[in-house]
Amino acid sequence: MHSRLPEVGTTIFTVMSALAAQHKAVNLGQGFPDFACDPVLVNHVTQAMLAGHNQYPPMPGVPVLREAVVAKIVALHGRKYSAADEITITAGATQAIITAILAVVHPGDEVIVLEPCYDSYVPNIVLAGGIPVRVPLGQSSAPGTFRPDFGKIAAAITPKTRAIVINSPHNPSGTVWSALDMLALQELLEPTNILLISDEVYEHMVFDGEQHESVARYPALAERAFIVSSFGKTYHVTGWKVGTVAAPAPLSAEFRKVHQFNVFTVNTPMQYALAAYMADPAPYLDLPAFYQRKRDLFRAGLAQTRFKLLPSQGTYFQCVDISAVSDLGEADFCQWLTREIGVAAIPLSAFYGNGFDQRVVRFCFAKNDETLKAALERLGKL
């Protein structure tokens, strides 16, 4: 059989979660909470079902939810999208990203991705017949960081460049792009027709008083961009697989052409529940403080180990340098850590096409305090 994705196997997240279950390890690998969502949100689902919202909704999503998304973007970022023509509800952010890529990338088009990156980007580009162009994050002037280097990005642009995929707050590093970064990207793309896919699923997890610099804040970027968000990440319901894409009407029209054939539409009662829940902005406005407390608890515990802590400006991930702990490479270390210490992590090498090993692994701290303390007790033995 001739595979469409010959170099792709089972994702590292599935592998490590299975290994964690096998060895009864504390799973800080895969990025999902081990705590419940707000019961109020669940009650909204029940009420939506009882109200009869159990059949197909409109293809782009129920109007009341699209209107709620518009209101949130206006309140937070000052850009007014059309609920009718520029907001589409998706089956999670991963579906949103592949749909955007399939909608605009033609065979032979080049798409720039910034590594390390979420593992769906490159297979999505390949499935569209595009050519992934990998540009490493990190600046020679600031070694050990994952900030964008716009000189490297500019050097990667060719007449075949169709799009660039960016992600802030960034998975896996926890780096958050600054206003200066966004302005530099805007200046770089201004003379081009390059499209932008902005993965902003961790938009409400930015710490230390900083703000999320959404592409929606920058008109010259927003007019060429698909902005991807995730209700699952924001409301602790990753299993619901509901996300959203904001894009100008011409891009949304192309997006919906693909969306109607790879998903058609998204879970109806969940959409009504999310719309009702969004009437109160407190749950997402309070999220930075919620996760910063968990980050600080986890970092304080890790500071008592031989791990070297890397910055965590956003997301619910904490990366550490393992050089002082083990001579093993990242992947072998994560396997060993799961089997012998009882804590699962993810190697950063899994987020690079060439498996680049810089002796860094990623933990997820979107867990109950008891889970984090149990993990820290085990890690303290290293």
Secondary structure, DSSP 8 states (H G I E B T S, - for coil): ---SSTT--S-HHHHHHHHHHHTT-EE-SS---SS---HHHHHHHHHHHHTT--S---TT--HHHHHHHHHHHHHHH-----TTTSEEEESHHHHHHHHHHHHH--TT-EEEEEES--TTHHHHHHHTT-EEEEEE--BTTBTT-----HHHHHHH--TTEEEEEEESS-TTT-----HHHHHHHHHHHTTS--EEEEE-TTTT-B-TT-----GGG-HHHHTTEEEEEEHHHHHT-GGG--EEEE--HHHHHHHHHHHHHHT----HHHHHHHHHHTTS-HHHHSHHHHHHHHHHHHHHHHTTSS-EE----BTTEEEEE-TTT-SS-HHHHHHHIIIIISEE-EEGGGGSTT----SEEEEE--S-HHHHHHHHHHHTT-
